[in-house]
Amino acid sequence: RGEAHVRSFAEWRLLARLRELGLPVPRPCAARYRRHGACYSADLLTVRMPDIEPLSSRIARATDPALWRTVGRGLRRFHDAGVYHADLNAYNVQLDAEGGIVLLDFDRGEIRTPGAWQHANLARLERSLYKLKGLDPALEFTRADWASLLAAYEGR
């Protein structure tokens, strides 16, 4: 469908726009695609962000309500800007050294008009967290943690 529709270029443009909006995402530095007959392969290179850790790793040790409030407030910032993340999960939500969140992997992401997709996006993250908890019951994640995240997301 043409170069304008290559997914690595679309993700590049989205990341650049999100950075313009002041949202915590990696800075894109290179994108390419290569044709292979009727198909193509594509790559996106971003600047490595030091001292970030996936939420999936953080919940492997003790957490507190402040963590969940941080995640809830951070996700709200993205959603208020209309940012749809197609694969919002506990691996793509990262925590930085300053106590904020960073989102990774915006393949198929976009900026949308606010709507029902926002709660569906949160539900995707919730499923991811419960899936991890099912794989390792020792993980620190409870219904109260999710309630803390939602309360912060809703500004309570």
N, C-alpha and C positions, 0 to 999 in steps of 0.2 A: 504493500500500500504506500510505499515511499518512505524516504528518510525521515520525514516529519512524524511518522508513526512508530519509529523504532523505540522499543521500551527503554533502552538505556538512555536515549536522548530525552525521552519524556521524564524519566526519573531525575536526570540532570537538571532539567528546567524547573521541576517541582522543588528539588532541594535548594536551588539558587533562589527561588521565590520565597521559600520558608525562611531562609537565612535573611533575606531582605526584611521579612516580617519580624525578625528578632527571635525566631523559634530555635530551640536547641536541637540542631541536626548536624550531621557531618557536612563539611564543605566539599562539594564535588570538584574534582580536578581533571578528570579525563573520562571520555566516553567514546566508544567505537562500536561498529558493527561490521560483520563480514558476510557477504552473500555466499550461499551454498546452493546453487540452483534456485529453486522456488522458496527456499528457507534462508534463514540467517542466524548467526550467533552474535551475541552482544555482550559487552562488558562495561561496567561503570567502576571507576576508581575514585575513592574519596580520601580525604586527609584523615589519617588515624587520630582518634580522639584519646588522649592519654587519661589514665585513671578513671575509666568507666567500667562498670560491672553490670552484667545482666541481672534483672530482677530475679530470674530463675536461680541464680547463684546466691543472691542475697537472702532468699527465703530458706536456703539450706542451713542457715544458722539463725540465732535468735533475732527477732524483729520487734518493733514496737509500733504503736499507733501512729507515731510521727512519720514513719516510712510510708504508710498507706495514705496518710494525708498528703504527703509530698507527691505521690503518684497521682492521686485524685486531682489535686490542683494543677499539676503539670498537664495531665490529659485534658483538663478543662481549657487550658490555654490553647492547645491545638484545636480542640473542637470549636471554641469561640472564633477561631480564625477560619473555620470551615474545612479543616484538614481531615480528610478521610484516609485512614491507614488500612490497606487491604488485608494486612496480616498482623494485626495487633495481638501480640502474644508476649509471654513472660521472657522470651529471649530478645525480642526487639525493643522492649522497654529497658533502658539502661539507666544506671544511677551514677552521677558524677561525684567527684571529690567534694564539691561545694554543697552537696545535698539536694541537687535538682535532678530532673530526668532529662534524658536524651532519647529520641526515637531514631531507630535505624530501619533500613530496608523499606523504601517507599515505592518499590516496584508495584505498579498498578494503583498507586495512591493518586489522589487528586484533591482539588479544592472544590467543595460543594456548598450549596445553600444548606443551612442548618435544617435538620429534620429527623425522622425516625432512625436514620442510619447511625446517628450518634449513640443511641442506646444499644443498637445491634453491635456496634463497634466495641462498646464496653462489655457486652455479653460474650463476645469472642475472647476478650482478655480473661474474663471470669472462667470460661470453659478451659482455657489454657492453664490457669492456676490450679483448678481442680483436677485437671488431668495430671499435672506434675505431682500434686498431693496424692493422687491415686497410685502413682508409680513409686512414691516414697513417702509413706505416712509420717515419717519423722520431720518432713518439711514444716516450717513455721508459717502456716496459712490457715486461717479460720474464717468462719462466717462473720465474726466480729471485725476481722481485718477488712473483709470486703465492705462491710457496712461503714467502716471508717473511710475507706477510699471513696465510696459513693457520697458520704456526707461532705467530704472536702470538695468533691467534684461539683456538688450542688450548692456549694458556698455556705454550708452549715458548720 
